[in-house]
């Protein structure tokens, strides 16, 4: 019952409209059967002996059918409107919830699973509201109404029939629990199929590059086969249930005909009453024959609701930045004091990190892969939170900021920029949704993007395709920079923003980044040391700690890790070693 109460709660202010629609639709069949039963009695017991009664009976019947048709239209309208509004709100609630989920919750589930919950499962819930609840309610009301009418006409027939059908209903109800388990397993299996299909669609280029099509399809086939087996199990249970139901209906109807023939012959009952009982017996038969079927289908569909509720119950990220130690009021742009962080609770990716950055300072961060550079950015952006230590931003503890306020302090340009399906102008405007077209163009000019955008047939209204597929890497990166320019945040985070570009694109992007960094506090993760030689300060991170700190010249003079990294990237005459550099790119230095 808990899930049915939840279904009603989800209707919110649509509840009265929906329940009225359900009631009107549920009354159509019993009223129709009762009208036909009454008509049968009048025709076969009265009008058959007096032809003058046929026309009045027919007119009465047509009027009643017209009223029922109007009730049907009005009830369907109320129910469908309430169902569409509710499932639309539910779909929005699911997507909004995904945006608020804790980072760990997001990482532990596949994106395809989230897609399945926001599409397949919501569609299943919509089917519950628009069809299944109405059908079950209609069958119940029809059975009850016809049963009452049958008892009024002849309680002996009615009692025997209902007792028999009740026994059969008890038998078929035993299938509800295994059918629900089979439906739950099927929904979970379909979620895995969606996740694997999502992987294939998003990673098709890698699949082709490594000729991994056969392997990937083999994996998909396994998940698809698992879903097929779960579907077959559900079909077997449903088929067995349907067979028992069919036997119940056939045997009860045959018994009814035999007994009624005997009673008519003995004069215990009139022919009109028998025909009326046959008509009303349809409602009783449907109650016992079909209620279990539709109830079990409803139980199966509720598995989709369970998955949505499971998602809505998942842990959300906090509204304010949580800190183990909040006593940090350091001046400057940002400061980290004894910050430590571990993803798994045992291995520290960042250890006792101390860092202070002045306003307007450009600080570069370099070091081997796994040194904690990208994790540092995640801590600053509130995607992860330190287990120990404190963070201060613009003289205030991070815990005094809501996560929304904190992220407004930063403009972030990643190595692989994400572009949404839409136009170039719409993607740039994500930096400031209130920006005018003129402000978007100015931002593009500062990002060295205006020239190539102007050459496109539709200019700023050119669609970028899914994930920016219609643009080159350098063009996507410059749009991401324009987006950051438009945000006009106080602190800039650059995460290897030029690492995957060719030399020509890198030069344009590097110039755009220099424009962006002017008069801003900037933290730059870089694997190409040549791009950060002019930084005010360079930090060398290794195994979660800052092991070296200084300017380019002072670090070279120490002969430490920075010097070794520099020697790997450059030949003895100072020329950049592109071959070695490509190897370093692969290990994310």
C-alpha positions in Angstrom: 0.0 0.0 0.0 3.0 2.3 0.6 3.7 2.5 -3.1 0.1 3.3 -3.9 0.0 6.1 -1.4 3.2 7.4 -3.0 1.5 7.4 -6.4 -1.2 9.6 -5.0 1.3 11.8 -3.2 3.1 12.4 -6.5 -0.1 13.8 -8.0 0.1 16.8 -5.6 -2.4 19.4 -6.6 -3.6 17.1 -9.5 -5.0 14.5 -7.0 -8.6 15.7 -7.0 -8.8 16.0 -10.8 -7.2 12.6 -11.3 -9.4 10.8 -8.7 -12.5 12.3 -10.2 -11.4 11.2 -13.7 -10.7 7.7 -12.4 -14.1 7.5 -10.7 -16.0 8.6 -13.8 -14.1 6.2 -16.0 -14.6 3.4 -13.5 -18.4 3.9 -13.5 -18.8 3.6 -17.3 -18.6 -0.2 -17.5 -20.8 -1.0 -14.5 -23.4 1.5 -15.5 -23.3 0.2 -19.1 -23.7 -3.4 -17.9 -26.5 -2.5 -15.5 -28.4 -0.6 -18.2 -28.1 -3.5 -20.6 -29.2 -5.9 -18.0 -32.3 -3.8 -17.2 -33.0 -3.5 -20.9 -32.8 -7.3 -21.2 -35.4 -7.8 -18.5 -37.8 -5.3 -20.1 -37.4 -6.6 -23.6 -37.6 -10.4 -22.9 -40.1 -10.3 -20.0 -42.3 -7.4 -21.2 -41.7 -5.9 -24.6 -41.6 -9.3 -26.3 -45.3 -9.6 -25.5 -46.1 -5.9 -26.2 -44.5 -4.4 -29.3 -45.6 -0.8 -28.3 -43.0 -1.0 -25.5 -40.0 -1.5 -27.8 -39.6 2.1 -28.9 -39.7 3.7 -25.4 -37.2 1.2 -24.2 -34.9 1.9 -27.2 -35.1 5.7 -26.7 -34.4 5.3 -23.0 -31.4 3.1 -23.8 -30.0 5.6 -26.3 -30.3 8.5 -23.9 -28.5 6.6 -21.2 -25.7 5.6 -23.6 -25.3 9.3 -24.6 -24.9 10.3 -21.0 -22.3 7.5 -20.4 -20.4 8.7 -23.5 -20.2 12.2 -22.1 -19.0 10.9 -18.8 -16.3 8.9 -20.6 -15.0 11.9 -22.5 -14.9 14.1 -19.4 -13.3 11.4 -17.2 -10.6 10.6 -19.8 -9.8 14.3 -20.2 -9.4 14.9 -16.4 -7.3 11.8 -15.9 -5.0 12.3 -18.9 -4.3 15.9 -18.1 -3.5 15.1 -14.4 -1.3 12.2 -15.5 0.7 14.2 -18.1 1.3 17.1 -15.6 2.4 14.7 -12.9 4.8 12.6 -15.1 6.2 15.8 -16.6 6.9 17.1 -13.1 8.4 13.7 -12.2 10.7 13.7 -15.2 11.9 17.2 -14.2 12.3 16.1 -10.6 14.5 13.2 -11.7 16.7 15.4 -13.8 16.9 18.1 -11.1 17.9 15.4 -8.6 20.7 14.2 -10.8 22.2 17.7 -10.9 22.1 17.7 -7.1 23.5 14.3 -6.4 26.6 13.9 -4.3 29.8 13.3 -6.4 30.2 9.8 -5.0 26.7 8.8 -6.0 27.3 10.1 -9.5 30.5 8.2 -9.7 29.1 4.9 -8.5 26.3 4.7 -11.2 26.6 4.6 -15.0 25.2 7.6 -16.9 23.2 5.1 -18.9 21.4 4.0 -15.7 20.5 7.6 -15.0 19.2 8.0 -18.6 17.1 4.8 -18.2 15.6 6.1 -15.0 14.7 9.5 -16.4 13.2 8.0 -19.6 12.2 4.3 -19.5 11.1 4.3 -15.9 9.2 7.6 -16.1 7.4 6.3 -19.2 6.4 3.2 -17.1 5.0 5.4 -14.4 3.1 7.4 -17.0 1.6 4.2 -18.2 0.5 3.5 -14.6 -1.3 6.8 -14.3 -2.8 6.9 -17.8 -3.9 3.2 -18.2 -3.2 0.7 -15.5 -4.7 2.4 -12.5 -7.8 3.3 -14.5 -8.2 -0.3 -15.8 -7.8 -1.8 -12.3 -10.3 0.7 -10.8 -12.7 0.1 -13.6 -12.6 -3.6 -13.2 -13.1 -3.3 -9.4 -16.1 -0.9 -9.8 -17.6 -2.9 -12.6 -17.3 -6.2 -10.6 -18.8 -4.6 -7.5 -21.6 -2.9 -9.4 -22.5 -5.9 -11.4 -22.3 -8.1 -8.3 -24.8 -5.9 -6.4 -27.2 -5.9 -9.4 -26.9 -9.7 -9.6 -27.8 -10.2 -6.0 -30.8 -8.0 -6.4 -32.0 -10.1 -9.4 -31.2 -13.5 -7.9 -28.9 -14.0 -4.9 -28.6 -17.8 -5.4 -26.9 -17.6 -8.7 -24.7 -14.7 -7.6 -23.5 -16.3 -4.4 -22.4 -19.5 -6.1 -20.6 -17.7 -8.9 -18.8 -15.3 -6.6 -17.6 -17.9 -4.2 -16.2 -20.0 -7.1 -14.5 -17.0 -8.7 -13.1 -15.9 -5.3 -11.4 -19.3 -4.9 -9.8 -18.9 -8.4 -8.7 -15.4 -7.6 -6.9 -16.6 -4.5 -5.1 -19.2 -6.6 -3.9 -16.7 -9.3 -2.9 -14.1 -6.7 -0.1 -16.4 -5.7 1.6 -15.2 -8.9 1.9 -11.5 -7.8 5.1 -11.8 -5.8 7.1 -13.9 -8.3 5.9 -11.7 -11.2 7.0 -8.5 -9.3 10.5 -10.1 -8.7 10.7 -11.0 -12.4 9.7 -7.4 -13.4 12.3 -5.9 -11.0 15.0 -8.1 -12.5 13.9 -7.1 -16.0 14.0 -3.4 -15.3 17.5 -3.8 -13.8 18.7 -5.8 -16.8 17.3 -3.2 -19.3 19.1 -0.5 -17.4 22.4 -2.4 -18.0 21.5 -2.7 -21.7 20.9 1.1 -21.9 24.2 1.8 -20.1 26.2 -0.4 -22.5 24.4 1.1 -25.5 25.3 4.6 -24.2 29.0 3.5 -24.0 28.9 2.3 -27.6 27.3 5.5 -28.9 29.7 7.8 -27.0 32.8 5.8 -27.6 32.3 4.7 -31.2 35.4 6.5 -32.4 37.6 4.7 -29.9 35.9 1.4 -30.7 36.7 1.9 -34.4 40.2 3.1 -33.7 41.1 0.0 -31.8 39.0 -2.4 -33.9 37.2 -3.3 -30.8 33.8 -3.6 -32.4 33.5 -7.4 -32.0 34.5 -7.3 -28.3 32.1 -4.4 -27.5 29.2 -6.1 -29.4 30.0 -9.3 -27.5 29.7 -7.5 -24.2 26.4 -5.9 -25.3 25.2 -9.2 -26.5 25.7 -10.6 -23.0 23.7 -7.8 -21.3 21.1 -8.1 -24.0 20.9 -11.8 -23.5 20.5 -11.3 -19.8 17.6 -8.9 -20.4 16.0 -11.4 -22.8 16.3 -14.2 -20.3 14.6 -12.0 -17.6 11.9 -11.1 -20.0 11.3 -14.8 -20.9 11.1 -15.6 -17.2 8.4 -12.9 -16.8 6.6 -14.2 -19.9 6.5 -17.8 -18.5 5.0 -16.7 -15.2 2.5 -14.4 -16.9 1.5 -17.2 -19.4 0.9 -19.7 -16.6 -1.2 -17.1 -14.8 -3.2 -16.4 -18.0 -3.9 -20.1 -18.5 -5.3 -20.5 -15.0 -7.4 -17.4 -15.4 -8.8 -18.6 -18.7 -9.8 -21.9 -17.2 -11.5 -20.0 -14.3 -13.6 -18.0 -16.7 -14.5 -20.8 -19.0 -15.5 -23.2 -16.2 -17.6 -20.6 -14.4 -19.4 -19.6 -17.5 -20.2 -23.2 -18.5 -21.5 -23.9 -15.0 -23.6 -20.8 -15.1 -25.3 -21.8 -18.4 -26.1 -25.3 -17.2 -27.5 -24.1 -13.9 -29.5 -21.3 -15.4 -31.0 -23.7 -18.0 -32.2 -26.0 -15.2 -33.7 -23.0 -13.2 -35.6 -21.7 -16.3 -36.9 -25.2 -17.1 -38.2 -25.5 -13.5 -39.7 -22.0 -13.6 -37.6 -20.6 -10.8 -36.4 -17.7 -13.0 -37.5 -15.9 -16.1 -35.6 -15.8 -19.4 -35.2 -12.0 -19.2 -33.5 -12.4 -15.8 -31.2 -15.1 -17.1 -30.1 -12.9 -20.0 -29.6 -10.0 -17.6 -27.5 -12.2 -15.3 -25.4 -13.3 -18.3 -24.8 -9.6 -19.1 -23.9 -8.8 -15.5 -21.8 -11.9 -15.2 -19.4 -10.3 -17.7 -18.5 -7.7 -15.0 -18.0 -10.5 -12.4 -16.0 -12.6 -14.8 -13.8 -9.7 -15.7 -13.2 -8.9 -12.1 -11.9 -12.4 -11.4 -10.4 -13.2 -14.8 -8.7 -9.9 -15.6 -8.1 -8.2 -12.3 -5.2 -10.4 -11.5 -3.7 -9.9 -14.9 -3.8 -6.1 -14.8 -2.9 -6.1 -11.1 0.2 -8.1 -11.8 1.0 -5.8 -14.8 0.6 -2.9 -12.4 3.0 -4.6 -9.9 5.5 -5.0 -12.7 5.3 -1.4 -13.7 5.7 -0.3 -10.1 9.3 -1.6 -10.4 9.9 1.5 -12.5 8.5 3.7 -9.7 10.8 1.9 -7.2 13.8 2.8 -9.3 12.8 6.4 -9.5 12.1 6.6 -5.8 15.5 5.0 -5.2 17.1 7.7 -7.2 15.2 10.5 -5.5 16.3 9.1 -2.1 20.0 9.2 -3.0 22.3 11.5 -1.1 22.6 15.0 -2.4 25.7 17.3 -2.3 25.5 19.7 0.7 24.3 23.2 0.1 27.4 24.6 1.9 31.0 23.5 1.6 31.7 21.1 4.5 35.1 21.5 6.2 36.8 19.5 8.9 38.4 22.6 10.2 36.7 26.0 9.6 39.2 28.3 11.4 40.7 29.7 8.2 40.5 33.4 7.4 43.7 33.8 5.4 44.0 36.9 3.2 44.5 36.6 -0.5 42.7 34.8 -3.3 42.8 31.3 -1.7 44.6 29.3 1.0 44.8 25.7 1.9 46.1 24.6 5.3 47.0 21.0 6.0 44.5 19.7 3.6 44.3 15.9 3.1 41.9 13.9 0.9 41.3 10.3 0.1 38.8 8.8 -2.4 38.6 5.4 -0.7 39.2 6.5 2.9 42.7 4.9 3.1 45.0 6.1 0.3 45.5 9.8 0.5 45.6 11.5 -2.9 46.3 14.9 -1.3 48.4 14.9 1.9 48.9 17.8 4.3 48.7 20.3 1.5 49.6 23.9 2.3 49.1 26.6 -0.4 48.5 30.3 -0.5 47.8 32.3 -3.7 47.7 36.1 -3.7 45.1 38.0 -5.7 46.1 38.5 -9.3 48.9 35.9 -9.0 49.4 33.2 -11.7 50.5 29.9 -10.2 51.3 26.9 -12.4 51.1 23.3 -11.1 53.1 20.5 -12.7 54.2 17.0 -11.8 53.8 13.4 -12.6 50.5 11.7 -13.2 48.6 10.8 -10.0 50.3 13.6 -8.1 47.0 15.2 -7.0 46.8 18.1 -9.4 43.3 17.5 -10.8 42.1 16.4 -7.3 43.2 19.8 -6.0 40.9 21.5 -8.5 38.0 19.2 -7.5 38.5 20.2 -3.9 38.4 23.9 -4.8 35.3 23.5 -6.9 33.4 21.5 -4.2 33.2 18.3 -6.1 35.1 16.6 -3.3 35.7 17.7 0.3 38.9 17.3 2.4 38.8 14.9 5.3 41.2 17.2 7.2 42.4 20.8 7.0 40.9 24.1 6.0 40.3 26.1 2.8 39.9 29.9 2.6 38.7 31.8 -0.4 38.9 35.6 -0.7 39.5 35.9 3.1 36.5 33.7 4.1 36.4 30.1 5.1 35.0 27.9 2.3 32.3 26.7 4.7 30.8 30.2 4.7 30.0 29.8 1.0 27.1 27.9 -0.5 28.4 25.6 -3.2 26.6 27.8 -5.8 28.4 30.9 -4.4 31.7 29.1 -4.3 31.6 27.9 -7.9 30.6 31.4 -9.0 34.1 32.5 -7.8 35.8 30.2 -10.4 36.0 30.0 -14.2 37.1 26.6 -15.2 38.6 25.5 -18.5 39.2 21.7 -18.7 41.4 19.7 -21.0 38.3 18.3 -22.8 35.6 21.0 -22.9 32.0 19.9 -22.9 29.7 21.6 -25.4 26.0 21.2 -25.3 23.9 20.4 -28.4 22.8 23.8 -29.6 24.4 26.9 -31.3 27.8 28.4 -30.7 26.2 31.5 -29.1 24.2 29.3 -26.7 27.3 27.5 -25.6 29.2 30.7 -25.0 26.2 32.2 -23.1 26.4 29.4 -20.6 29.0 31.5 -18.9 26.4 34.2 -18.3 22.8 33.4 -19.3 21.9 37.1 -19.2 24.6 38.1 -21.7 23.6 40.1 -24.8 24.7 39.1 -28.3 27.3 41.9 -28.2 28.8 40.6 -25.0 29.0 37.1 -26.5 30.9 38.5 -29.5 33.3 40.5 -27.3 34.0 37.3 -25.3 34.6 35.3 -28.5 37.0 38.0 -29.7 39.0 37.8 -26.5 39.1 34.0 -26.9 40.4 34.2 -30.5 37.2 32.6 -31.6 35.4 35.4 -33.4 37.4 35.0 -36.7 36.6 31.3 -37.3 33.0 31.7 -36.0 32.4 34.6 -38.5 33.5 32.3 -41.4 30.9 29.7 -40.6 27.7 29.8 -42.8 25.4 30.6 -39.8 28.0 32.4 -37.7 27.2 32.4 -34.0 23.9 30.5 -34.8 25.9 27.5 -36.2 24.9 24.2 -34.4 27.9 22.5 -32.7 26.4 19.0 -32.8 26.5 16.5 -29.9 29.4 17.3 -27.6 30.7 19.8 -30.3 31.3 17.1 -32.9 31.1 19.6 -35.8 34.1 21.6 -34.4 37.8 20.9 -34.1 39.5 20.5 -30.8 41.0 24.0 -30.9 37.7 25.6 -31.9 35.9 23.8 -29.0 38.6 24.9 -26.6 38.3 28.6 -27.7 34.5 28.4 -27.3 35.1 27.1 -23.7 37.5 30.0 -23.1 34.9 32.5 -24.4 32.5 30.9 -22.0 34.9 31.5 -19.2 35.6 35.1 -20.3 31.8 35.8 -20.2 31.6 34.4 -16.7 34.1 37.0 -15.5 35.0 35.1 -12.4 37.7 36.2 -9.9 39.7 33.0 -10.0 40.6 31.1 -13.1 41.3 27.3 -13.1 43.0 25.9 -16.3 43.4 22.1 -16.4 45.8 21.3 -19.2 43.8 23.4 -21.5 46.3 23.1 -24.4 47.5 19.5 -24.0 45.5 17.9 -26.8 46.0 20.5 -29.5 48.2 20.8 -32.5 50.8 23.6 -32.6 48.8 26.1 -34.6 45.7 25.6 -32.4 47.8 25.6 -29.3 49.2 29.0 -30.2 45.8 30.5 -30.7 44.4 28.9 -27.5 47.5 30.0 -25.5 47.0 33.6 -26.7 43.4 33.4 -25.7 44.3 32.1 -22.3 46.8 34.9 -21.7 44.0 37.4 -22.5 41.7 35.5 -20.1 44.3 35.5 -17.3 44.9 39.2 -17.3 44.2 40.8 -13.9 42.8 37.5 -12.6 44.1 35.0 -10.1 45.0 31.9 -12.1 45.9 28.3 -11.3 47.2 26.4 -14.3 47.8 22.7 -14.5 50.2 22.0 -17.4 52.1 19.1 -18.9 54.0 21.3 -21.4 56.4 23.2 -19.2 57.0 25.7 -22.0 53.5 27.1 -21.5 54.1 28.0 -17.8 57.7 29.4 -17.8 56.3 32.9 -17.3 54.1 32.0 -14.3 54.7 34.0 -11.1 55.2 30.8 -9.3 55.5 27.1 -10.2 54.4 24.3 -7.8 55.7 20.8 -8.4 53.3 18.2 -7.0 54.2 14.5 -6.4 52.2 11.9 -4.4 49.8 14.6 -3.1 52.4 17.0 -1.8 54.1 20.1 -3.0 57.7 19.0 -3.2 59.1 22.0 -5.0 58.1 25.7 -5.4 59.6 28.7 -7.2 60.0 30.4 -10.5 61.1 28.6 -13.7 64.7 29.8 -13.3 65.0 29.0 -9.6 63.5 25.5 -10.0 65.9 24.7 -12.8 68.8 25.8 -10.6 67.9 23.3 -7.8 68.3 20.2 -10.0 65.2 18.5 -8.5 62.1 16.9 -10.0 61.2 20.0 -12.1 64.6 19.9 -13.7 64.2 16.2 -14.6 60.8 16.9 -16.1 62.2 19.8 -18.1 65.1 17.6 -19.4 62.7 15.0 -20.5 60.7 17.6 -22.5 63.6 19.5 -24.0 66.8 18.6 -25.9 70.2 19.8 -24.8 70.0 22.8 -27.1 66.7 24.0 -25.5 64.4 22.8 -28.4 61.2 21.1 -27.3 61.5 17.3 -27.8 58.1 16.5 -29.4 58.7 12.7 -29.4 59.4 12.7 -25.7 56.6 15.3 -25.2 54.1 12.9 -26.7 55.2 10.2 -24.3 54.8 12.6 -21.4 51.4 13.6 -22.7 50.3 10.0 -22.3 51.3 9.9 -18.6 49.7 13.3 -18.0 52.8 15.2 -16.8 
